[in-house]
Amino acid sequence: MNDVERSHPMIPEQEAVQNSNPNALLSSRRISYHLPGVNHYHLHRNDLPIGGFTSCCSSKRWYQHFRTESSAETNRISANPSRAAAMEALYLLASLAGTLVTSAFHSLLLLLRLLVHSPRRPDPGDGAAAVARLYEGCVRHSRRQPAAHAFEYPVRYALMDLDRQPLPDHLSADEARRVASTSGPVYLLTIPKSVGYEQNPLSIYYCYDSSGQGQDEELRMCIAEVTNTPWGERVMFTFQPNSDLVAKPLHVSPFMDMLGNWSVRADAPGDSIYVVISVQHPTLGNYFTAALHAKLVGQTSNSLRLATFFWLMPHKVAAWIYWEALRLWLKNVKFLDHPRYLKLSYRDSALKRDLELRSSCSILQGKKVSSQRSSVTEKTTEISNHVDNKGDENITKRWCVWRDAQWPWS
């Protein structure tokens, strides 16, 4: 195990680079790094900032950038984007055929489980101790520019207690707590894998702080986990649940460029869940809104009930994504190539824009605080505390991690 892998289990500490031989470290083509519970990442020597990694473990929001593309490979792909797009179309058809076969096989296995399952057997997981709360509702999309387009489709989500039921390919409860700097329970809102297939455009970790005796736990921080289709790339970043503004970090649609900012809000889950993301664009304005609203319909710890409740749910989400993309294409909305074919450093650009965005918001917030201080002196202490906790101190500390597409999309 190298020095980087011996550092913090979630974040490589600055000392891991400083204490190692810099010449030997930088002479290697790439540095392997393993993030527990997610995937294997690679750091290229060109990605190492001057002075090594910046460790911000004590704060709630911080930056870290992982890249896995080989320079030679990405240069080859970007040199011929049309060929790459044609190969992606071929891969898509092959993956659809493979998914149909795999899902049909797993559906037969699920049917056999239902046949042998005794209907009189009680579900020991139902009730207050259940590891999963089940929600049913709808997703609404509304696009106002450059062509009007709106739709909605029904969805089912599970809110998983990660302390009791960790999920593969997601953060564990302890990892989420380290990222969010919280001490309470962690819940993951997601669409579970169904009959061998997973499709999760958006999953959210709700990170709570422990409360005193007789007090309710407080939702302190959220972690968004956004995955694009069909590439399967993923980005995870922290955001304030009541409202936050994030520079767009991932190519999620071939009908949107990378210049927008995401205005994100996620209410604390209870009898219902509500999540809304609006896209603010420098030329198109506030031109797109996506919202999820669902109500609690049950809870369970029974794997068979989960499997039947979410049967083919990921497949339906994927079908709606492709169908609505076709409708947009028929409306002559411009089709955009993946930014990696045009600009290899698009992720660095997103981080830079997010830093500038947060700096601007901090300045505006400071002006607002100054105005309030001059007009309402009795609230000075309260406002100062708010700015100290969420103002200048956190400008450069958003946590953001990418996972590259797997073969054959890589």
N, C-alpha and C positions, 0 to 999 in steps of 0.2 A: 504493500500500500504506500503510495507516495504522500508527500507532505500535504497536498491539497485534500486528499481523501481522508487524512487524519484530522482535519480541522472540523469546525462546527458541522453537525450532521445535516443542517439545512443550508447554511451559508458559509462559503469559504472565507475564513478570517484573513485579515490583512497580514498577520504574522506568518501565515502559511506560505506566502510568497516572499516576505521579507527575510525569513529565517532560512530559506532554501537557497541553493546556489543559483543566482539569477541567470548566469550564462548557460548552465545546464538546463534550466527550466525553459528558457526562451529558445534553445536550440532545437527542441522537439517540435514536430509539425503540429501536433494537437495534444491537449491535456485532457484525459478522461476524467469526468466528474459524475458521481452518482447521486441523484436526489432520491432519498428513500421514498418508495411508494409511488414514484412517478415513472421515470424512464432514465436511460443512460444519456447523459448530455456530453458534449465535447466542447472544449474551449480552444480556439485557435490562438496562436501566439500573437497574432495581430489584434486580438480582442482584448489583450491585457492592457488596462489603462496605465499611464505613467504612475509609478509608485505602487503598483499592485492593485489588489481588490480593495474596495472601500467597505469596511464593515460598519453596519448601522444596526446591530442586533438589538440595542436597547430601545430603539424607537419603533413606533407603530407602522411607519411607512418609509420605505427605502427603495433604492434602485439596485437592481442587479440584472445583468444582461447575459444570457447564454446563447451561443450560436453553435450550430453543428454542421453548417455547410462547408464542404471542401472547396477551396478557392478554385481549383482546376475544374471541378464539376460544375460549380455555379457559373463560371465563365463560359463553359461549353453550352450550358442550357440557355443563358441569356443571349448567346450569339445567334441562336436560331429559335425564337419563341414560337413561330408557326409550327415547326416540327414538334416542339414540346407540347403544344396544344393538341395536335393530332394524336400524339402518343397518349396524352391524358384521356382523350375521348375513347381510345381503344381500351385503356385500363378501366375506364368507367363501365364500359359494356361488359368486360370480363368480370369485374367485381360484382355487378348486378346479377350476372348468371351464377356466380359462386354463392352469393347471398341467398338466392332463391333455393338452390340445392341444400345449403346448410340449414336454412330456416325450415324447409319442409321436413328434413330429417329430425330436427329438434322438436318440431311441432308434433310429430308422431310419438316421440318419447314423452312429451308432455301429456298427450292423450292417454298413453299407457299408465302414467302416474295417476291421472284422474280416475281411470278405471279401477285401479287397485286401491285407491284411497277410500277409506270408510267415511261416508257422509256423516255418520254419527259421532265420529271422533272430534272432540272439542279442540278448538284452536287455543293452545296455551299462551299464545302471544297477544291475543286480543285484550284490550283494556289499557289501563294507565301505564303498564310496564312495556307496551309494545315498542319495538325498535323502529318501526316505520309508520308514519302517518300518511294517509292516502288522500290526494287532492284531485279534483276533477274540475275543469274549467275550459278556458279558451285562450288562444293567442291571437291578437289583432295586430295587423300591420297596416300602416297608412303612409303612402308616399305622395308628396304634393308636387315635386319637381324631379326631373324635367317633364315627366308625364304622370298624370294622376293615376294612382293604382292603390286599391285597398282590398283587404280580404281578412278572413278569420277562419280558424279551424280548431276543433276540439282537441284537448290534450289531457293527459293524466300524468301527475308528478308524484314522487315519493319524497318525504322529508325524513331522512335517515339519521338516527342517533349514532354518530361515528364513534363515540366512546364504547358503544355496545356492539356495533356492527360495522367494522371497517369495510370499505369497498375497494376492490382491486383497481389499479390505474387512476386512483384519486389520492389526495392527501389524507393522511390519518388525522385523528383528532389532535394528537400531540404536535404534529407538524403544522397544522393550521393554527394552533395556539401560539407556537413560536413565531410564525409569520405575523399574526395579528397582535401579538403581545397581550393576550388575554389569559384568563385563568379559569373560565367557566366551561360549560358544555359547548360542543360544536355540532351543528346539524347541517346536513348537505341536502339541498333541494336538487333533485335530478330525475331523469327518466332511466330507470334501471335497464340493463341489458335484457333483451328478450329473444329467445330461441336463436341464440348465436349471433345476434346483431345489436349494435349500439349506435344510437344517433342522439347526440346531446348538443344542440346549438348553444345552450346556456345552462350551466349549473352554478349554484351559489352556495358558498359556505357561510353560515350564520355563526359568528363567534361571540359568545357571551362572556361577561365578567362575572365572577362569583359575587354573590350578594351577602349581606349580613343576615343574621337571624330574623325571620319574619319579613324580609324584603324580597321583592321580585328580582330575578337576574336581569341585567341590562344588556341589550344588544349593543356591543361596542364597535365592531368592525365586520365588514363583509369581504369575502374573496370571490371574485368572479372567475369562472372557468369557461372560456369561450372557445368553441371548436368549429372550424369551417368545413364545408362540404364542397366537393368530395375529397379534398386533400387530407383531412384529418389533422391539420395543424391545430395547435392549441396555445392559448395564452392565458395566464393567470395573473391577476393584479388585485391589489387591495383597493377598497373604496369605502367612503363613509356612507352608511345605509340611508340616512335621512336625505342626502343629496350630495352628488359629487360630479365633477367634470373631468373627463379623462381624454387625452389625445388618442385617437383611434390607433390601436396597436396591431390589428390583425386584418388581413384581407378576408372578409366574410361573404362578400358578394361580388360577382363580376360586373355588377351594374352600379357599383359605388367605388369612388376613388379613396385614397388614404388621407385626404385632407380634412375630413370631418372630425369633430369632437363628440364624445359620447356623454350625454347628461344622464346619469344613472341614479335611480332611486329604488330602494327595496324596503318595504315595510316588514316589521317583525312578524314572522308567521304565527298564526293562531287558528281561529276557525276559518280563516281565509288567508290567501297569500296575494300579494300585489307587487309586481315588478314592472318598471317602465324605463325604457331607454329611448332618448331622443337624439337625433343626429343634428349637430349644428355645423353648417358648412360655410366657409368664407365667402362663397359666391351664391350658393343656393339657399342660404339661410337655414331656418329650422324646417327641413324639408322631409324628414322621415321620423316616424314614431312606431315603436314596437312595445306592446304591453301584454303582460300575462296576468290574468285574474282567475283564481280558482278557489273552490270551497272544500273544506274538509268533509270527506264522505266515509271515513273509516280509519282504522289502524290495525296493524297486525305485526306479528313476528314469524308468521308461517310462510315459508319459502314457496309453497305451492300456491297459496293465495296471491302472493306477489307475482308469480309467474303467469297466473291466469288473468289478473287484473291488468297487467301490462303487456299481454300477448299482442304482438305485432304493433305496439305503440311506436317504437323507433322506426319501423318500416313506413308507417303512415306519415310520420313527420318528414322523412326523406322524400316520400312521394309528393307531399305538398310543396316542399322546397323546390323540387325539379319542375313541378307543374306551374308554379307561380313564376319561376325563372323563364319558362317558355312563354308565358303570357307577356312578361316584360319585353322579351326579345321580339315578340310579334308587334309590340307597340313601338318598335324602333328605338328603344332605349339603348344607348351606346354600350357595347360589350367591351369590357376592359380586361387586358391580360393580367395575370398575377404580377404584383410589383417586383417579385424576385427576378423576373425576366427583364425588367427595365432598370431597376436600381437595387443592387445587392445590399446596400446599407439602409433599406427602408425602415428596419427596426430601430436603428440608431436615430434616424430622423424622427420616428415616433417618440422616442425617449426625450429627444431635444425639444420637440414641440410640447410635450407634456410638462417639461420643466419650465418652459417659457409661459405656458398657460397658467400653471400654478403660481408662478411669480407675479403675473399680471393680476390674478385673483387676490393674491395677498396684498398687493398695493391698493387695489380697490377696497378691500376689506379694511385696510389701515386707514384710508381716507374716511370711510364710513364711521369707524370707531372714533376718529378724531372729532368728527362732526357731532357724534352723540355725546362725547365727553364734554364738549363745550356747551351743549344745550341741556344735558341731564347729568349734573355732577354727582347726584346720589347713586348713579349706576356705574360709576367709573371702575370700581373694583371688580364687579362682575364681568364687565366687558374686557378688562385687561386680562383676567384669567382666561377668558375664552380665546383671545388672540394668542396668548402664550402657549396654549395647548394645541391649537389648530392653525396657527398662522405661520410666521417666518420659520419657526423651528422645523417644520415638516416640509419645506418647499422642495428639498432634493431627496426625499426619502420614500418615495413610492416603491413598493415591492412589485416587480414585474418579471415574469419568467415565461419563456417560450419553449414549446416542444415542437420540433420539426415533424413534417409528414413522414410516415413510414413508407417503405417500399411498397408499391412501385411509384408512389407519388413524390418521393424525395428526389 
